[in-house]
Amino acid sequence: MKLLKVALIPALLGVIATGAYCSEVLDICARVSAEKAKLVDMKAVLTITNHGEGKPTTSVFDYTIKSNGYMKMKKAGEGSVSFNKNTGEKKTDDGKGNQSYYKAQKQVKRIDNDDLQGLLTDNDASLMSESKGIAEIELTPKNSNMKLMKRDVTVDTEKNVVTKIVFFGPDGNKMMEEERLELSQVNGVWVPAKIVTAGWMQTMKNGKVATIKSKKTAVYSNVAINSGVAEE
């Protein structure tokens, strides 16, 4: 496919016109962001399994998220933690009557990897391939001084959802990979039943540089979408 580049029109797309993009990319990103916007809140039972060098460990949480950046995870008998990515507020409860509150003094810009249209503000985008309902998009930070990573994003263009993201470090090596599996539609919104995340970190081991791989599996059950979740 020949890559045609067109000027970005901020009045129509709501992003800064500092780059040029393939018209197909703009359409795909807009549709993915529109699908993402359908999710106002979500409740689920979240089972996380960490696979390290030793025996896998599993934890189960009551999990809540809202589109305003709010997230809460509650583990039976061990209290809860809630956090708002937009305001920097964090609340903890140890389940024994002890609570704490913290608010970050400096706000960190929130990056939503499912809001592809929003990511075009700080990233250049190229359509790497598109076939049989699957598109691969490369997102490259416009400013090399920004603490952003190049990423390759795989999109299901029929469901308009991100199914895989691969993050790369400054050296070009793969740092993290996130895959969304077993998609199903709940209350009109496509959500994965499982997210598998793998990471690669370089460290010194026995005097030599070694790459340590980590893996985390998150399984969502009893999922409720847009049920009117209240913040606690």
N, C-alpha and C positions, 0 to 999 in steps of 0.2 A: 504494500500500500504506500503510495507517495504521500509524504507528510506535507500538507499544506498549512501555512501559518497565516493567521489573521490577527489584526489588531484587536485588543481586548476593549470592549465597550462598557465602561463602568456603570453607565446609566441603566443598562439592561442586566448586568451581571453582578453589580455590587462589589467589585473587587478593583484594586488599583491597576491602572493601565501602565505597568512598567515592564511587561513582558509580552511575548507573542505565543500563541498556542494553536495547536491543531483544532479545527472546529469540532471534530469528533470528540476530542477530549473535553471541551467545554460542555458539550451536550451530556456526556457521561457523568461528569462531575456534578452538573446541575441536578440530574436525576437522582444520583446517589444522595446528595444533600437533602433533596426534597423527601426522599424515603426516610432518611435519618430524622427529619423534623417531625415525622408522624409519632415518634416515641416521646411521650411526655413524661411517663414514669413507668417503672418496672419493679415488680417484686418477684423473688424467686428463692428457692433453696439452692445455695451454691456449695458445691463440693470441690475443694481444691486439693489436688495431689501433687506434691513436689517430688521430683525424681532427681536426686543428687548422686553423689558417689556411694552413699550408703543405702540403707533401706528406705523406700519411699514413705513419706508421711502424708496423712490425709486429715483435713479439717473440714467441718461442715458449718455453714453460716446461714442465718436469715439475711438476705441481701436485698437492699433497696437502692435504686438510683432515680434521679430526676433530671430532666433536661437542663435545669438551671445550674448543674454542676454538683448537686447534693448527692452524697453516697453514705450509706450506713451498712455496717456489717456487725451482726450480733451472733456470738457463739454461746450456745446453751451452757449456763453455769459459769461462764467466764466473762460476762459483761459485753460491752459493745463499744464501737468507735464510729463516729460520724464525721464527715469531712465535706466541705464545699470547695470545689476546685476554683470557683470564681471569686469567692470572698476570702479564702484562706483560713476560714474558721474550722477548728477541730475540737470535737467534744469526745471525752472518753468516760466510760462508766465501768468500773471493775465488777459490777454485779453484787457488791457488798455495801452499797450506799455511798461509795466514794466516787466523786465526779471531778473532772477537770475541764478547763476551757482554755483554748489558745487561739490567737489570731495572728497570722503572719503580718509583720509590719510592712513588708515589701511584697506587692502582688506580682506573681509570676504569670506571664501570658499563658493562657490555657490553650493547649493544642488538642484538637479533636480529630483523630485520624479517620473518622467516618465522614467528616464534613469536608469533602474533597474540594468543593467550591471555595470554602473559606481558606483552604491551604494554598490556593492559587495566589493569595496575597503575597506570600513570602517564598513561593516556589515556582520554578519553571516546570512545565509539564510536557511530556512527549508520549504519544501513543506508540508503544513498542509493538503490539500485535492485537488483533481482534479477529476472533473466529468462533463460530458455534456458540454464541452467547457469552463468551468470555473475553474480556479485554485486559491487557496489561499496560499499566501507565507508570512511567518513571517520573518521580518528583525530585527535583534538584534545587536546593536552597539558592536563592538569588544572591544573597550576601554571604560570602565565605566566612565573615566574622561572626555570624549568628550561630548560636548553639543549636543548630538543627542538623538532622542527618538526612542524607539522600535515602530515598525509599522507593521500592518497587511495589506497586499496589495492583492486586488482581481483583477484578470486579465481575460479578455476575450481572450482565447487562439486561437480562430478562427480569430478574428480581430487583435490580438496582441496589445491590448491597456489596460491600467489600468482603471478600472471602479470604484474602491473604495479604499480609504486609511483610516485606523484608526490609530491615533497616541496615544501613552500612555505615561504618565508621569513617573518619577522615582518611584513613589509609586504604579505603576501598574494600576492606574485609567485612564480611557479614558479621553483624553484632547481635541481631535479634530477629526472630521470625515468629509471626503470629498467624495462626490459621483458624478460621471459623468454620465449623463443621456441623452437619445435620441441621440445616436450615429448615425452619417451619414458620408458618404464618399464624400469629397469635393476635386476635382482635384486629386484624388487618395490617399488622406490622411483621415484617420478616426478621426473625431473631435466630441466632445459633443456639443449639442445645449443648455445644461443646466448643471450647476455645483451647487450643494447644499452643503454648508459647515455649520457644527454645532460645537460649542465649549462649553466646560464646565470649569468654573473657580470657585474656592473656595474663599469665602470672609467672612468677619465678618458682620453679620446683626442682630441687636438687641441683641448683646452680644453672638450670637451663630454662629457657622460655617455654612454657607449656600452655596449651589452650584447654580451658576447662569448659565443658558444656553442661548447661543446666536445662531442665525441662519442667514445665508446669502444665497440668491439665485442669481446666475448670469446667465442671459439668453443671448445667442449670436444669432444675426440675421444678414442678409446680409453678410455672411461670404465669404471671398475671401482667398484662400490659394496659396502661392507661386506666387504672382502677381508682385513681384519685388518692394517691398516697400522700399522707401528711408528713411534714418534717417534725422530728422529735428533738 
